[in-house]
Amino acid sequence: MAEFGQEIAADVLAACRQNAAQAAEAIGGLFEQSIQLEIGEPRAADAEALAALPGDGGLILLFEVGRQAAALLLPRAGGLLPEWCGALDAARQEQLDELAATVGKLLLPANFAPTRSECVVVADFAVALQQGMLAEAAKTVSLTVQRQEETAGALELIWPLGNAAALLPEPRETAEAVIQDEPAAAERTAPPSSDYTIERLPGYARSLLRIRVPVIAVLARRKQRVSELLELGPGAIIQFDKSCDQLLELHAG
């Protein structure tokens, strides 16, 4: 299996071209715009390419693949990003994390599907990529945004990054270290913290809670002949071999 580096440039290009329409629909749908994405050829993400990136930053969709990651840069320039992207509340952050999860599966090859996807706001793309340990032999693919017969800038898909956690507001190593520490005896017997809310779950976990599942409550069961059913009318009483204080059956899905 090829490593997650420049060796998979052809596979990344194929995935981007195959799923460009779906990625455009997902991005444009969240930002309430009708856009199309034109996919360019892979090229080296060298110092010259980094210098050409917009200096005022924007959003980065991070797609973690094992210990490495890819980044999709969404610049402020070009008018694609709405004003609310400058200051994200919890609801908007969740929407962008879900967008990252969707787009990551579309733009990366199936055998390199992201294990985790998140969105972060950055002030300078070049600085952020350096913090994320962009590999020396990194590659980038441009996704030019077409909107109403005009070009609205370009998104850059860049990979691989060696330390995506450095771009997150709270580095994951800190949280992992706390979890791995052996709790004190008093902590082991203490009840769970009441401040653990749904909002603290990662975006992909919160999205699962919004899946609609049909639920059926079964009071009781009884088999009857069709002739007996035809004799039923308004006010008829059906007796079941089950008392009213017994548990109900709940069927989900």
Salt bridges, closest charged atoms under 4 A:
GLU41 OE2 - ARG17 NH2 2.72
GLU64 OE2 - ARG172 NH2 2.52
GLU94 OE1 - ARG206 NE 3.35
GLU94 OE2 - ARG210 NH1 2.20
GLU98 OE2 - ARG210 NH2 1.95
GLU118 OE2 - ARG116 NE 2.69
GLU118 OE2 - ARG172 NH2 3.37
GLU150 OE2 - ARG147 NH2 3.64
GLU156 OE2 - ARG43 NH2 3.35
GLU182 OE2 - ARG188 NH1 3.51
ASP195 OD1 - ARG200 NH1 3.51
GLU249 OE1 - ARG221 NH2 3.12
GLU249 OE1 - HIS251 NE2 3.24
